[in-house]
Amino acid sequence: MCRNIKTLFNFEPPATDAEVEAAALQFVRKLSGSTKPSKANQEVFDRAVEEVAAAARTLVDSLVTQAPRRDRAAEAAKARARSAKRFGREQPS
C-alpha cells in the first residue's frame, strides 16, 4: 500500500473530493510506476485517475459503520506524536 494514501472513511468532516482525487492519483502512480506519465500516456493516466476517484468516492460514500466518526484534528495530533516518538524529534508547538 502506498504510504501517501490516507484513510478517508468515517471522518468528521467527511473526505473532500480533493482528498479522494489525491488518493486516486497516488494509487495510479503506484500501479503505473510513474509519477509523471509520458505525453503518449497522459490521456490514459488521467482517465485512470478519474475512474479510480469515482470508484473511491462511491466506496467511501457507501460504507457503513456503527463506530463514531473520528476527528481529523485528533487523528493528526496522534500521528504527529507517533512520528515524534518514532524519529526522536520533539513535537512542534
Secondary structure in CASP SS format (residue, H / E / C, confidence):
PFRMAT SS
TARGET T0000
AUTHOR 0000-0000-0000
METHOD secondary structure of the structure
MODEL  1
M C 1.00
C C 1.00
R C 1.00
N C 1.00
I C 1.00
K C 1.00
T C 1.00
L C 1.00
F C 1.00
N C 1.00
F E 1.00
E E 1.00
P C 1.00
P C 1.00
A C 1.00
T C 1.00
D H 1.00
A H 1.00
E H 1.00
V H 1.00
E H 1.00
A H 1.00
A H 1.00
A H 1.00
L H 1.00
Q H 1.00
F H 1.00
V H 1.00
R H 1.00
K H 1.00
L H 1.00
S H 1.00
G C 1.00
S C 1.00
T C 1.00
K C 1.00
P C 1.00
S C 1.00
K H 1.00
A H 1.00
N H 1.00
Q H 1.00
E H 1.00
V H 1.00
F H 1.00
D H 1.00
R H 1.00
A H 1.00
V H 1.00
E H 1.00
E H 1.00
V H 1.00
A H 1.00
A H 1.00
A H 1.00
A H 1.00
R H 1.00
T H 1.00
L H 1.00
V H 1.00
D H 1.00
S H 1.00
L C 1.00
V C 1.00
T C 1.00
Q C 1.00
A C 1.00
P C 1.00
R C 1.00
R E 1.00
D E 1.00
R H 1.00
A H 1.00
A H 1.00
E H 1.00
A H 1.00
A H 1.00
K H 1.00
A H 1.00
R H 1.00
A H 1.00
R H 1.00
S H 1.00
A H 1.00
K H 1.00
R H 1.00
F H 1.00
G C 1.00
R C 1.00
E C 1.00
Q C 1.00
P C 1.00
S C 1.00
END
